[in-house]
Amino acid sequence: MDDVPPVLQSYINALKTHDVRMVASAVSEDLAFVSLGRTLNKSRFLDMLRALYTAFPDWHYDHSQPEVSEGGIAIKWRQCGTHSGTFAMPGLDPIEATGRTVTSVTDDRPQSTSDNGRTWSQDVNL
């Protein structure tokens, strides 16, 4: 991972430690997080992470080796956790804990990319 810019490594570490403040410092102000039927700006993305980590305190991230190319850096993510708290995403009805395990494995599309010191995510479905 020698070719991975420090901002992307910081983002990866922040996700793995559930450090939303560090995530905020690693992503651009004009972040667009695209999910099923919704695109979240930076503020809403950070709210989503807070809600996720409250509802899934054991949420775990794993990822492929970053793929460095002239167009940027791509990472394929694998995520999982147990729904043991209330998922209270602003703008949605709260979902009480179910005790179920959720796993999200990405397909062949890159899920995080970094370009010019900015990091963003796309097409992540929880």
BELFENCOR-V273246 format. One record per helix or strand. SS is the DSSP state (@ for helix, = for strand). FROM is the first residue (numbers start at 1). LEN is the number of residues. Records with the same first field share a line. If there is no record, write none. Layout:
BEGIN
SS=FROM-LEN, FROM-LEN
END
This chain:
BEGIN
@=6-12, 20-7, 42-14
==33-3, 38-3, 60-4, 67-3, 72-4, 77-6, 87-1, 95-1, 101-5, 112-4, 118-4
END
